[in-house]
Amino acid sequence: MRHQHVTAGPPSPDLDVIIAGCGPTGATLAAELRLHGVRVLVLEKETEPSSFVRIVSLHMRSLELMAMRGLLEHLLQHGRRRPVGGIFAAIPKPAPKNLDSAYAYLLGLPQPVIERLLAEHAAALGAQIRRGHAVTGFEQDDDGVTVELAGGERLRARYLVGCDGARSTVRKRLGVGFPGEPSRADTLMGEMKVGMPQEDIAAVLSGLRQIRHPFWLRPFGADVYSVVVPAAEVSDRTQPPTLDDFRQQLRAVAGTDFGVHSPRWMSRFGDATRLAERYRDGRVLLAGDAAHIHPPIGGQGLNLGVQDAFNLGWKLAAQIRGWAPEPLLDTYQAERRPVAADVLDNTRAQTHLLSDGPGAQAVRRLLTELMDFEEVNRHLIEKITAIGVRYDFGPGPDGPDGPDLLGRRLPDIDVKQGRLYGLLHRGRGLLLDRTERLTAGGWSDRVDLLADPTADLDVPCVLLRPDGHVAWIGDDQQDLDEQLSRWFGSPAG
């Protein structure tokens, strides 16, 4: 009897998702996936969390998303609130009045703290996190992705997501282009003590009001200052600058080094601006800095990555759980890549406004005048803090673009059970029905229902996705069922 030789294929995946990188984006994505029972492993090449005591700011949209998952109160204990005014190109204008958010402030947090809190949240939900394990390569096939680690270990998962930063190994191995502009200028940034008396510092700074460089010396706590000064040249940003670098550049720009000493942290950043050509290739996806980089002007980078994770998490989970409609996972790129492109454009504009050319400074003076108009100031703040983002969900009954609320995030309005975001902790969809006539029907395993005629809402009913964006507005059950199918797949049973 002859025996037919059968070549064994790759083993079945033991994991649903491997995430490369445990920064804020990777940790947030892991937590979002775990809300839906997805088996997640996060691989982080660094053996220890970041020790960089850099202060980062969570913007309004990120604060809203943290509130949706019940994380905000914990984060508030570790951060400091500050106004949202003056963040566009550092033009000193106050925040516009009555911003459409219950969280109309910035929350400053030390970077190691936010990274630790988000990683702890993911781990508490059941995500595995392995530090000191760098992804060096991978191969994908019809059933999954085989991931190779630096020590030669090989792991199998159904999907791989690269959240591994600007120099992303996943993006490079995937062969995804990263077009844009390289760095043309570097800037030094750090926090350190200053030996010069405050009155002398004020006198020096008052004489520098017309300086047209990215430069500041701002108090940050007891005798600690935030220092930003142009670097002498473009350099290798993997090597942090020295205190002597700061002293030299401060003397070149301000005529004194202010007696800086005892740095808490020091870094350099460039103005490279790049956007990945695509966010998905088969079973491999990109998020955060692996998909987009830009200067840190306006503090948008961390926020953009975290918001990527909230958009991707429920969609990838739906794909793995088997109920995702066919195009759902591809809406991640369709929605998030244009948002990143807009961020790249506004950071390009802000960089130009901070440059020393006479044309750029003329534009800056003009924009400074225009920002005295409330609507101009509001538009720029909403752009930087991402509460103005509107996804294109296609035509609606009110015209080619649908009602204005369609595709936008719904603020944390009052409902009979308290606040709306308190109902979104589980990462599920929500049907908010003011008519008390509609039902989530066969989608009730994925979509919660709140029948509340008292809800602070100007429309009859809304269907919210797990990321809080409005997927449907109306009062007709048949129309609702079509949109439930579009976003949440076929009904159960």
C-alpha beads as a LAMMPS data file, in Angstrom:
LAMMPS data file: protein, C-alpha beads

493 atoms
492 bonds

1 atom types
1 bond types

-500.0 500.0 xlo xhi
-500.0 500.0 ylo yhi
-500.0 500.0 zlo zhi

Masses

1 110.0

Atoms # bond

1 1 1 0.000 0.000 0.000
2 1 1 1.399 3.361 -0.991
3 1 1 1.339 6.218 1.526
4 1 1 0.785 9.730 0.214
5 1 1 3.245 12.264 1.650
6 1 1 1.479 15.350 2.979
7 1 1 3.499 18.494 3.715
8 1 1 2.428 20.026 6.985
9 1 1 1.537 23.709 6.825
10 1 1 2.158 26.280 9.550
11 1 1 0.689 25.337 12.925
12 1 1 -2.642 26.763 13.948
13 1 1 -2.250 30.093 15.768
14 1 1 -2.136 29.865 19.569
15 1 1 -2.811 33.601 19.813
16 1 1 -5.316 35.902 18.191
17 1 1 -3.151 39.029 18.048
18 1 1 0.501 39.823 18.623
19 1 1 1.233 43.507 19.190
20 1 1 4.794 44.737 18.639
21 1 1 5.426 47.584 21.061
22 1 1 4.057 48.378 24.520
23 1 1 3.952 52.147 24.324
24 1 1 0.637 53.990 24.818
25 1 1 -0.705 52.839 21.422
26 1 1 0.169 49.163 21.886
27 1 1 -1.070 49.028 25.480
28 1 1 -4.352 50.763 24.589
29 1 1 -4.938 48.404 21.677
30 1 1 -4.263 45.372 23.876
31 1 1 -6.837 46.561 26.409
32 1 1 -9.447 47.237 23.717
33 1 1 -8.983 43.729 22.311
34 1 1 -9.210 42.123 25.737
35 1 1 -12.608 43.759 26.322
36 1 1 -13.840 41.352 23.636
37 1 1 -12.014 38.268 24.891
38 1 1 -9.283 38.337 22.236
39 1 1 -6.072 36.445 23.112
40 1 1 -3.363 39.116 23.033
41 1 1 0.413 39.068 23.466
42 1 1 2.329 42.352 23.577
43 1 1 6.043 42.122 22.750
44 1 1 8.230 45.034 23.858
45 1 1 11.903 45.131 22.907
46 1 1 12.901 47.230 25.930
47 1 1 13.463 45.304 29.154
48 1 1 12.209 48.142 31.348
49 1 1 9.517 50.775 30.839
50 1 1 10.676 54.210 29.734
51 1 1 12.412 56.222 32.450
52 1 1 12.166 59.464 30.464
53 1 1 10.383 61.922 32.779
54 1 1 9.000 63.877 29.859
55 1 1 5.572 65.437 30.372
56 1 1 3.014 64.559 27.718
57 1 1 -0.500 65.919 27.409
58 1 1 -3.720 64.049 26.831
59 1 1 -6.004 66.139 24.642
60 1 1 -9.768 66.436 24.904
61 1 1 -10.612 63.557 22.577
62 1 1 -8.194 61.226 24.338
63 1 1 -9.659 62.244 27.707
64 1 1 -13.124 61.418 26.372
65 1 1 -11.966 57.983 25.237
66 1 1 -10.359 57.313 28.607
67 1 1 -13.632 58.314 30.281
68 1 1 -15.488 55.861 28.014
69 1 1 -13.419 53.026 29.463
70 1 1 -13.531 54.177 33.085
71 1 1 -9.842 55.145 33.144
72 1 1 -9.990 58.902 33.446
73 1 1 -10.474 59.244 37.194
74 1 1 -7.360 57.122 37.799
75 1 1 -5.329 59.176 35.324
76 1 1 -6.461 62.430 36.923
77 1 1 -4.832 61.369 40.191
78 1 1 -1.435 61.339 38.487
79 1 1 -1.667 64.382 36.209
80 1 1 -2.156 68.096 36.200
81 1 1 -4.890 69.926 34.321
82 1 1 -4.085 72.992 32.264
83 1 1 -5.988 75.182 29.798
84 1 1 -6.185 74.277 26.120
85 1 1 -5.395 77.805 24.982
86 1 1 -2.158 78.721 23.238
87 1 1 -1.385 75.293 21.805
88 1 1 -1.570 76.106 18.083
89 1 1 1.964 77.162 17.060
90 1 1 2.348 78.524 20.621
91 1 1 0.246 81.562 19.659
92 1 1 -0.861 82.945 23.044
93 1 1 -4.625 82.975 22.734
94 1 1 -7.021 81.841 25.479
95 1 1 -9.185 78.788 24.992
96 1 1 -12.479 79.518 23.208
97 1 1 -15.542 79.571 25.401
98 1 1 -17.987 76.685 25.755
99 1 1 -15.978 73.982 24.031
100 1 1 -18.256 71.048 23.226
101 1 1 -16.707 68.602 25.680
102 1 1 -17.073 67.768 29.349
103 1 1 -13.264 67.494 29.400
104 1 1 -12.205 70.887 28.051
105 1 1 -8.644 70.858 29.373
106 1 1 -5.267 69.239 28.789
107 1 1 -3.992 66.640 31.230
108 1 1 -0.221 66.708 31.683
109 1 1 1.270 63.378 32.749
110 1 1 4.845 62.116 33.015
111 1 1 5.399 59.795 30.057
112 1 1 6.550 56.828 32.205
113 1 1 3.401 57.167 34.319
114 1 1 0.926 57.076 31.439
115 1 1 2.797 54.179 29.833
116 1 1 2.730 52.267 33.124
117 1 1 -0.960 52.965 33.799
118 1 1 -2.043 51.892 30.324
119 1 1 0.089 48.743 30.451
120 1 1 -1.306 47.868 33.886
121 1 1 -4.826 48.356 32.560
122 1 1 -4.150 45.995 29.641
123 1 1 -2.576 43.398 31.941
124 1 1 -5.499 43.620 34.390
125 1 1 -7.817 42.761 31.498
126 1 1 -5.724 39.681 30.707
127 1 1 -3.224 40.817 28.072
128 1 1 0.168 39.108 28.205
129 1 1 3.095 41.540 28.127
130 1 1 6.627 40.266 27.527
131 1 1 9.452 42.774 27.824
132 1 1 12.900 42.293 26.363
133 1 1 11.479 40.548 23.286
134 1 1 12.060 42.308 19.969
135 1 1 10.223 41.319 16.798
136 1 1 12.816 40.808 14.044
137 1 1 10.683 39.363 11.258
138 1 1 7.477 37.605 10.300
139 1 1 5.747 35.649 7.566
140 1 1 2.031 35.699 6.901
141 1 1 -0.202 33.171 5.181
142 1 1 -3.928 32.606 4.753
143 1 1 -4.406 31.480 8.352
144 1 1 -2.099 33.666 10.393
145 1 1 1.282 35.281 10.969
146 1 1 4.459 33.567 12.164
147 1 1 6.476 36.092 14.166
148 1 1 10.206 35.675 14.787
149 1 1 11.875 37.171 17.861
150 1 1 15.452 38.333 18.342
151 1 1 16.453 35.117 20.125
152 1 1 15.075 32.910 17.357
153 1 1 11.767 32.062 19.061
154 1 1 8.818 31.807 16.687
155 1 1 5.224 32.535 17.637
156 1 1 1.924 32.167 15.734
157 1 1 -1.026 34.549 15.795
158 1 1 -3.961 35.290 13.562
159 1 1 -2.934 38.947 13.260
160 1 1 0.122 41.117 13.936
161 1 1 -0.084 44.835 14.701
162 1 1 3.020 47.017 14.541
163 1 1 2.911 49.635 17.296
164 1 1 6.707 49.722 17.354
165 1 1 7.391 53.369 16.685
166 1 1 8.863 55.558 13.985
167 1 1 11.604 53.059 13.101
168 1 1 9.046 50.245 12.999
169 1 1 10.513 46.852 12.178
170 1 1 7.023 45.622 11.288
171 1 1 6.493 48.398 8.743
172 1 1 9.917 47.876 7.177
173 1 1 9.541 44.089 6.970
174 1 1 6.076 44.558 5.520
175 1 1 7.565 46.669 2.745
176 1 1 5.160 49.553 3.296
177 1 1 6.457 52.862 1.985
178 1 1 6.875 55.755 4.417
179 1 1 6.986 58.821 2.169
180 1 1 7.356 62.365 3.417
181 1 1 10.070 64.824 4.358
182 1 1 13.235 64.009 6.321
183 1 1 14.360 66.154 9.225
184 1 1 15.754 69.503 8.196
185 1 1 16.192 70.913 11.702
186 1 1 16.531 69.424 15.168
187 1 1 15.328 70.884 18.442
188 1 1 16.579 70.148 21.954
189 1 1 13.977 69.644 24.657
190 1 1 14.390 68.886 28.335
191 1 1 13.574 69.703 31.938
192 1 1 16.312 70.979 34.229
193 1 1 17.114 73.335 37.066
194 1 1 18.209 76.893 36.367
195 1 1 20.797 78.742 38.437
196 1 1 19.938 82.290 37.340
197 1 1 17.573 84.294 39.605
198 1 1 14.029 84.580 38.306
199 1 1 14.182 88.356 37.869
200 1 1 17.286 88.006 35.699
201 1 1 15.615 85.261 33.646
202 1 1 12.606 87.531 33.099
203 1 1 14.869 90.364 31.979
204 1 1 16.645 88.157 29.429
205 1 1 13.404 86.694 28.097
206 1 1 11.782 90.119 27.768
207 1 1 14.589 91.089 25.415
208 1 1 13.917 88.021 23.288
209 1 1 10.266 88.635 22.474
210 1 1 10.992 88.945 18.769
211 1 1 12.989 85.714 18.587
212 1 1 11.778 83.554 15.740
213 1 1 13.019 80.116 16.714
214 1 1 11.372 77.227 18.582
215 1 1 12.671 78.509 21.933
216 1 1 11.323 78.801 25.439
217 1 1 12.317 78.639 29.074
218 1 1 9.214 78.013 31.171
219 1 1 8.900 77.188 34.879
220 1 1 7.739 73.672 35.560
221 1 1 7.352 73.067 39.271
222 1 1 9.777 74.121 42.006
223 1 1 12.956 75.572 40.382
224 1 1 12.597 73.212 37.394
225 1 1 12.202 74.654 33.913
226 1 1 11.071 73.253 30.590
227 1 1 13.727 74.203 28.054
228 1 1 13.362 74.148 24.273
229 1 1 16.118 75.476 22.022
230 1 1 17.212 74.848 18.404
231 1 1 19.963 72.247 18.017
232 1 1 23.207 73.114 16.248
233 1 1 22.599 70.538 13.513
234 1 1 20.545 67.514 12.513
235 1 1 21.943 64.535 14.407
236 1 1 21.261 60.933 15.384
237 1 1 18.185 61.127 17.586
238 1 1 18.880 57.737 19.127
239 1 1 21.637 59.509 21.109
240 1 1 20.275 61.969 23.677
241 1 1 21.901 65.401 23.855
242 1 1 24.220 66.417 26.679
243 1 1 23.860 69.269 29.122
244 1 1 26.759 70.983 27.332
245 1 1 24.693 70.861 24.111
246 1 1 21.939 72.799 25.892
247 1 1 24.373 75.305 27.375
248 1 1 26.025 75.934 24.017
249 1 1 22.740 76.478 22.184
250 1 1 21.222 78.628 24.919
251 1 1 24.242 80.915 24.739
252 1 1 23.967 81.039 20.934
253 1 1 20.255 81.964 21.002
254 1 1 19.816 83.914 24.254
255 1 1 23.348 85.066 25.051
256 1 1 23.372 83.102 28.327
257 1 1 22.974 79.498 29.416
258 1 1 20.829 80.594 32.405
259 1 1 23.000 78.408 34.647
260 1 1 21.156 75.242 33.667
261 1 1 22.066 72.126 35.668
262 1 1 20.686 68.893 37.130
263 1 1 18.607 67.788 34.103
264 1 1 15.646 65.501 34.748
265 1 1 15.590 64.415 31.120
266 1 1 16.946 65.612 27.790
267 1 1 16.018 64.681 24.237
268 1 1 16.084 65.934 20.685
269 1 1 13.387 65.833 18.055
270 1 1 13.376 66.582 14.374
271 1 1 10.770 67.862 11.977
272 1 1 10.551 64.704 9.864
273 1 1 7.023 64.226 8.553
274 1 1 6.008 60.861 7.085
275 1 1 2.826 58.854 6.513
276 1 1 2.635 55.129 5.758
277 1 1 1.265 54.355 2.301
278 1 1 -1.155 51.875 3.844
279 1 1 -2.142 50.754 7.335
280 1 1 -2.950 47.140 6.493
281 1 1 -1.435 44.390 4.394
282 1 1 -3.357 41.148 4.832
283 1 1 -3.079 40.082 8.464
284 1 1 -0.561 42.743 9.449
285 1 1 -1.562 46.262 10.505
286 1 1 0.180 49.439 11.663
287 1 1 -0.800 51.977 14.325
288 1 1 0.717 54.954 16.111
289 1 1 4.171 56.215 15.156
290 1 1 4.708 53.110 13.018
291 1 1 2.118 54.620 10.664
292 1 1 2.843 58.350 10.973
293 1 1 5.479 60.718 12.349
294 1 1 5.553 64.489 12.624
295 1 1 7.070 67.204 14.818
296 1 1 5.635 67.263 18.372
297 1 1 4.232 70.763 17.924
298 1 1 0.817 70.865 19.558
299 1 1 1.476 67.590 21.399
300 1 1 -0.591 65.487 19.004
301 1 1 1.586 62.384 18.506
302 1 1 0.669 60.272 21.531
303 1 1 -2.974 61.260 21.186
304 1 1 -3.097 60.322 17.515
305 1 1 -1.713 56.857 18.291
306 1 1 -4.072 56.207 21.196
307 1 1 -7.004 57.257 19.022
308 1 1 -5.778 54.854 16.305
309 1 1 -5.979 52.070 18.890
310 1 1 -9.551 52.902 19.912
311 1 1 -10.602 52.883 16.254
312 1 1 -8.843 49.616 15.432
313 1 1 -9.487 47.607 18.586
314 1 1 -13.186 46.817 18.266
315 1 1 -12.924 46.269 14.504
316 1 1 -10.071 43.768 14.796
317 1 1 -11.884 42.069 17.673
318 1 1 -15.010 41.789 15.519
319 1 1 -12.956 40.179 12.758
320 1 1 -11.523 37.635 15.175
321 1 1 -14.838 36.933 16.897
322 1 1 -16.414 36.238 13.523
323 1 1 -19.138 38.852 13.316
324 1 1 -17.373 41.636 11.401
325 1 1 -19.021 42.686 8.126
326 1 1 -16.642 42.174 5.196
327 1 1 -15.364 45.775 4.826
328 1 1 -15.243 46.647 8.548
329 1 1 -11.522 46.101 9.159
330 1 1 -10.613 48.153 6.107
331 1 1 -12.504 51.137 7.525
332 1 1 -9.630 51.469 9.992
333 1 1 -7.332 52.791 7.276
334 1 1 -10.146 54.624 5.488
335 1 1 -10.960 56.581 8.660
336 1 1 -7.629 57.005 10.419
337 1 1 -5.217 57.692 7.568
338 1 1 -6.988 60.946 6.534
339 1 1 -6.932 62.057 10.182
340 1 1 -3.174 61.466 10.310
341 1 1 -2.712 63.313 7.014
342 1 1 -4.536 66.293 8.511
343 1 1 -2.307 66.208 11.604
344 1 1 0.774 66.135 9.384
345 1 1 -0.527 69.173 7.518
346 1 1 -1.265 71.173 10.646
347 1 1 2.164 70.391 12.125
348 1 1 3.770 71.439 8.842
349 1 1 1.851 74.721 9.096
350 1 1 2.815 75.219 12.745
351 1 1 6.468 74.496 11.981
352 1 1 6.363 77.133 9.266
353 1 1 4.807 79.634 11.667
354 1 1 7.671 79.025 14.114
355 1 1 10.375 79.529 11.488
356 1 1 12.353 82.765 11.195
357 1 1 11.612 83.733 7.582
358 1 1 9.909 87.109 7.073
359 1 1 7.114 85.495 5.063
360 1 1 6.407 82.940 7.780
361 1 1 6.390 85.655 10.428
362 1 1 4.002 87.770 8.358
363 1 1 1.616 84.805 8.176
364 1 1 2.019 84.269 11.927
365 1 1 1.089 87.894 12.654
366 1 1 -1.938 87.625 10.394
367 1 1 -3.102 84.349 11.962
368 1 1 -2.617 85.857 15.424
369 1 1 -5.089 88.569 14.433
370 1 1 -7.518 86.064 12.913
371 1 1 -7.522 83.985 16.092
372 1 1 -9.210 86.894 17.847
373 1 1 -12.302 85.701 15.968
374 1 1 -13.907 83.076 18.186
375 1 1 -14.707 80.666 15.352
376 1 1 -11.132 80.675 14.021
377 1 1 -9.702 79.991 17.464
378 1 1 -12.312 77.283 18.074
379 1 1 -11.639 75.579 14.743
380 1 1 -7.901 75.345 15.419
381 1 1 -8.356 74.071 18.981
382 1 1 -10.875 71.451 17.844
383 1 1 -8.430 70.380 15.130
384 1 1 -5.462 70.003 17.512
385 1 1 -7.480 68.220 20.219
386 1 1 -9.330 65.992 17.688
387 1 1 -12.851 66.735 18.901
388 1 1 -13.538 68.115 15.431
389 1 1 -12.841 64.795 13.682
390 1 1 -15.663 63.583 11.471
391 1 1 -15.446 60.232 9.686
392 1 1 -17.035 59.880 6.256
393 1 1 -19.892 57.407 6.679
394 1 1 -21.381 58.144 3.293
395 1 1 -24.694 59.719 2.280
396 1 1 -27.580 60.021 4.677
397 1 1 -31.245 61.042 4.453
398 1 1 -30.350 64.730 4.843
399 1 1 -28.098 64.901 1.795
400 1 1 -24.871 63.532 0.320
401 1 1 -22.987 63.869 3.599
402 1 1 -25.831 63.095 5.980
403 1 1 -26.610 65.163 9.097
404 1 1 -23.628 66.965 10.621
405 1 1 -23.587 64.738 13.710
406 1 1 -23.179 61.592 11.598
407 1 1 -19.585 60.374 11.823
408 1 1 -18.721 62.667 14.711
409 1 1 -18.123 61.668 18.306
410 1 1 -20.999 62.230 20.726
411 1 1 -20.045 64.300 23.783
412 1 1 -20.531 62.895 27.284
413 1 1 -24.146 64.010 27.606
414 1 1 -26.489 63.603 30.563
415 1 1 -28.672 60.482 30.538
416 1 1 -30.994 59.047 33.131
417 1 1 -28.258 56.738 34.433
418 1 1 -25.799 59.613 34.906
419 1 1 -23.322 60.313 32.109
420 1 1 -23.282 58.683 28.687
421 1 1 -19.663 57.529 28.765
422 1 1 -20.308 55.493 31.879
423 1 1 -22.356 53.142 29.653
424 1 1 -19.442 52.464 27.273
425 1 1 -16.952 50.852 29.654
426 1 1 -17.339 47.405 28.062
427 1 1 -16.388 48.566 24.581
428 1 1 -19.741 47.643 23.010
429 1 1 -22.024 49.608 20.703
430 1 1 -24.892 51.598 22.193
431 1 1 -28.363 52.416 20.864
432 1 1 -29.600 55.556 22.614
433 1 1 -33.353 55.733 21.949
434 1 1 -35.350 58.785 22.983
435 1 1 -38.526 57.391 21.356
436 1 1 -38.596 54.201 23.498
437 1 1 -39.785 52.326 20.385
438 1 1 -36.612 50.813 18.924
439 1 1 -34.668 47.664 19.720
440 1 1 -31.188 46.250 19.128
441 1 1 -32.835 42.877 18.407
442 1 1 -30.430 40.187 17.219
443 1 1 -27.468 42.476 17.838
444 1 1 -28.011 42.691 21.602
445 1 1 -24.894 40.566 22.180
446 1 1 -22.849 43.405 20.645
447 1 1 -24.986 46.516 21.173
448 1 1 -26.520 47.794 24.409
449 1 1 -29.831 49.658 24.496
450 1 1 -30.711 52.717 26.545
451 1 1 -34.309 53.902 26.122
452 1 1 -34.249 57.381 27.614
453 1 1 -36.617 60.158 26.490
454 1 1 -34.797 62.575 28.841
455 1 1 -31.362 62.206 27.188
456 1 1 -29.756 65.554 26.348
457 1 1 -29.934 64.992 22.605
458 1 1 -31.432 66.993 19.717
459 1 1 -32.270 63.947 17.563
460 1 1 -34.662 61.015 18.200
461 1 1 -32.108 58.193 18.391
462 1 1 -28.427 57.529 17.729
463 1 1 -26.412 54.380 17.237
464 1 1 -22.943 54.692 18.730
465 1 1 -19.984 52.565 17.758
466 1 1 -17.683 51.336 20.558
467 1 1 -15.379 54.305 19.910
468 1 1 -18.230 56.745 20.588
469 1 1 -18.765 57.901 16.990
470 1 1 -22.325 58.287 15.720
471 1 1 -23.039 55.588 13.122
472 1 1 -26.745 56.326 12.593
473 1 1 -29.380 58.937 13.416
474 1 1 -33.122 58.425 13.018
475 1 1 -36.255 56.760 14.362
476 1 1 -37.068 54.001 11.842
477 1 1 -36.426 50.380 12.904
478 1 1 -35.821 49.082 9.384
479 1 1 -33.294 51.807 8.676
480 1 1 -31.652 51.073 12.038
481 1 1 -31.414 47.355 11.260
482 1 1 -29.587 48.141 8.026
483 1 1 -27.015 50.194 9.921
484 1 1 -26.693 47.572 12.666
485 1 1 -25.836 45.083 9.919
486 1 1 -23.374 47.498 8.360
487 1 1 -21.405 48.041 11.555
488 1 1 -22.123 44.961 13.678
489 1 1 -22.633 42.172 11.165
490 1 1 -25.451 39.653 10.880
491 1 1 -27.901 39.357 13.781
492 1 1 -27.493 36.381 16.106
493 1 1 -29.833 33.453 15.815

Bonds

1 1 1 2
2 1 2 3
3 1 3 4
4 1 4 5
5 1 5 6
6 1 6 7
7 1 7 8
8 1 8 9
9 1 9 10
10 1 10 11
11 1 11 12
12 1 12 13
13 1 13 14
14 1 14 15
15 1 15 16
16 1 16 17
17 1 17 18
18 1 18 19
19 1 19 20
20 1 20 21
21 1 21 22
22 1 22 23
23 1 23 24
24 1 24 25
25 1 25 26
26 1 26 27
27 1 27 28
28 1 28 29
29 1 29 30
30 1 30 31
31 1 31 32
32 1 32 33
33 1 33 34
34 1 34 35
35 1 35 36
36 1 36 37
37 1 37 38
38 1 38 39
39 1 39 40
40 1 40 41
41 1 41 42
42 1 42 43
43 1 43 44
44 1 44 45
45 1 45 46
46 1 46 47
47 1 47 48
48 1 48 49
49 1 49 50
50 1 50 51
51 1 51 52
52 1 52 53
53 1 53 54
54 1 54 55
55 1 55 56
56 1 56 57
57 1 57 58
58 1 58 59
59 1 59 60
60 1 60 61
61 1 61 62
62 1 62 63
63 1 63 64
64 1 64 65
65 1 65 66
66 1 66 67
67 1 67 68
68 1 68 69
69 1 69 70
70 1 70 71
71 1 71 72
72 1 72 73
73 1 73 74
74 1 74 75
75 1 75 76
76 1 76 77
77 1 77 78
78 1 78 79
79 1 79 80
80 1 80 81
81 1 81 82
82 1 82 83
83 1 83 84
84 1 84 85
85 1 85 86
86 1 86 87
87 1 87 88
88 1 88 89
89 1 89 90
90 1 90 91
91 1 91 92
92 1 92 93
93 1 93 94
94 1 94 95
95 1 95 96
96 1 96 97
97 1 97 98
98 1 98 99
99 1 99 100
100 1 100 101
101 1 101 102
102 1 102 103
103 1 103 104
104 1 104 105
105 1 105 106
106 1 106 107
107 1 107 108
108 1 108 109
109 1 109 110
110 1 110 111
111 1 111 112
112 1 112 113
113 1 113 114
114 1 114 115
115 1 115 116
116 1 116 117
117 1 117 118
118 1 118 119
119 1 119 120
120 1 120 121
121 1 121 122
122 1 122 123
123 1 123 124
124 1 124 125
125 1 125 126
126 1 126 127
127 1 127 128
128 1 128 129
129 1 129 130
130 1 130 131
131 1 131 132
132 1 132 133
133 1 133 134
134 1 134 135
135 1 135 136
136 1 136 137
137 1 137 138
138 1 138 139
139 1 139 140
140 1 140 141
141 1 141 142
142 1 142 143
143 1 143 144
144 1 144 145
145 1 145 146
146 1 146 147
147 1 147 148
148 1 148 149
149 1 149 150
150 1 150 151
151 1 151 152
152 1 152 153
153 1 153 154
154 1 154 155
155 1 155 156
156 1 156 157
157 1 157 158
158 1 158 159
159 1 159 160
160 1 160 161
161 1 161 162
162 1 162 163
163 1 163 164
164 1 164 165
165 1 165 166
166 1 166 167
167 1 167 168
168 1 168 169
169 1 169 170
170 1 170 171
171 1 171 172
172 1 172 173
173 1 173 174
174 1 174 175
175 1 175 176
176 1 176 177
177 1 177 178
178 1 178 179
179 1 179 180
180 1 180 181
181 1 181 182
182 1 182 183
183 1 183 184
184 1 184 185
185 1 185 186
186 1 186 187
187 1 187 188
188 1 188 189
189 1 189 190
190 1 190 191
191 1 191 192
192 1 192 193
193 1 193 194
194 1 194 195
195 1 195 196
196 1 196 197
197 1 197 198
198 1 198 199
199 1 199 200
200 1 200 201
201 1 201 202
202 1 202 203
203 1 203 204
204 1 204 205
205 1 205 206
206 1 206 207
207 1 207 208
208 1 208 209
209 1 209 210
210 1 210 211
211 1 211 212
212 1 212 213
213 1 213 214
214 1 214 215
215 1 215 216
216 1 216 217
217 1 217 218
218 1 218 219
219 1 219 220
220 1 220 221
221 1 221 222
222 1 222 223
223 1 223 224
224 1 224 225
225 1 225 226
226 1 226 227
227 1 227 228
228 1 228 229
229 1 229 230
230 1 230 231
231 1 231 232
232 1 232 233
233 1 233 234
234 1 234 235
235 1 235 236
236 1 236 237
237 1 237 238
238 1 238 239
239 1 239 240
240 1 240 241
241 1 241 242
242 1 242 243
243 1 243 244
244 1 244 245
245 1 245 246
246 1 246 247
247 1 247 248
248 1 248 249
249 1 249 250
250 1 250 251
251 1 251 252
252 1 252 253
253 1 253 254
254 1 254 255
255 1 255 256
256 1 256 257
257 1 257 258
258 1 258 259
259 1 259 260
260 1 260 261
261 1 261 262
262 1 262 263
263 1 263 264
264 1 264 265
265 1 265 266
266 1 266 267
267 1 267 268
268 1 268 269
269 1 269 270
270 1 270 271
271 1 271 272
272 1 272 273
273 1 273 274
274 1 274 275
275 1 275 276
276 1 276 277
277 1 277 278
278 1 278 279
279 1 279 280
280 1 280 281
281 1 281 282
282 1 282 283
283 1 283 284
284 1 284 285
285 1 285 286
286 1 286 287
287 1 287 288
288 1 288 289
289 1 289 290
290 1 290 291
291 1 291 292
292 1 292 293
293 1 293 294
294 1 294 295
295 1 295 296
296 1 296 297
297 1 297 298
298 1 298 299
299 1 299 300
300 1 300 301
301 1 301 302
302 1 302 303
303 1 303 304
304 1 304 305
305 1 305 306
306 1 306 307
307 1 307 308
308 1 308 309
309 1 309 310
310 1 310 311
311 1 311 312
312 1 312 313
313 1 313 314
314 1 314 315
315 1 315 316
316 1 316 317
317 1 317 318
318 1 318 319
319 1 319 320
320 1 320 321
321 1 321 322
322 1 322 323
323 1 323 324
324 1 324 325
325 1 325 326
326 1 326 327
327 1 327 328
328 1 328 329
329 1 329 330
330 1 330 331
331 1 331 332
332 1 332 333
333 1 333 334
334 1 334 335
335 1 335 336
336 1 336 337
337 1 337 338
338 1 338 339
339 1 339 340
340 1 340 341
341 1 341 342
342 1 342 343
343 1 343 344
344 1 344 345
345 1 345 346
346 1 346 347
347 1 347 348
348 1 348 349
349 1 349 350
350 1 350 351
351 1 351 352
352 1 352 353
353 1 353 354
354 1 354 355
355 1 355 356
356 1 356 357
357 1 357 358
358 1 358 359
359 1 359 360
360 1 360 361
361 1 361 362
362 1 362 363
363 1 363 364
364 1 364 365
365 1 365 366
366 1 366 367
367 1 367 368
368 1 368 369
369 1 369 370
370 1 370 371
371 1 371 372
372 1 372 373
373 1 373 374
374 1 374 375
375 1 375 376
376 1 376 377
377 1 377 378
378 1 378 379
379 1 379 380
380 1 380 381
381 1 381 382
382 1 382 383
383 1 383 384
384 1 384 385
385 1 385 386
386 1 386 387
387 1 387 388
388 1 388 389
389 1 389 390
390 1 390 391
391 1 391 392
392 1 392 393
393 1 393 394
394 1 394 395
395 1 395 396
396 1 396 397
397 1 397 398
398 1 398 399
399 1 399 400
400 1 400 401
401 1 401 402
402 1 402 403
403 1 403 404
404 1 404 405
405 1 405 406
406 1 406 407
407 1 407 408
408 1 408 409
409 1 409 410
410 1 410 411
411 1 411 412
412 1 412 413
413 1 413 414
414 1 414 415
415 1 415 416
416 1 416 417
417 1 417 418
418 1 418 419
419 1 419 420
420 1 420 421
421 1 421 422
422 1 422 423
423 1 423 424
424 1 424 425
425 1 425 426
426 1 426 427
427 1 427 428
428 1 428 429
429 1 429 430
430 1 430 431
431 1 431 432
432 1 432 433
433 1 433 434
434 1 434 435
435 1 435 436
436 1 436 437
437 1 437 438
438 1 438 439
439 1 439 440
440 1 440 441
441 1 441 442
442 1 442 443
443 1 443 444
444 1 444 445
445 1 445 446
446 1 446 447
447 1 447 448
448 1 448 449
449 1 449 450
450 1 450 451
451 1 451 452
452 1 452 453
453 1 453 454
454 1 454 455
455 1 455 456
456 1 456 457
457 1 457 458
458 1 458 459
459 1 459 460
460 1 460 461
461 1 461 462
462 1 462 463
463 1 463 464
464 1 464 465
465 1 465 466
466 1 466 467
467 1 467 468
468 1 468 469
469 1 469 470
470 1 470 471
471 1 471 472
472 1 472 473
473 1 473 474
474 1 474 475
475 1 475 476
476 1 476 477
477 1 477 478
478 1 478 479
479 1 479 480
480 1 480 481
481 1 481 482
482 1 482 483
483 1 483 484
484 1 484 485
485 1 485 486
486 1 486 487
487 1 487 488
488 1 488 489
489 1 489 490
490 1 490 491
491 1 491 492
492 1 492 493
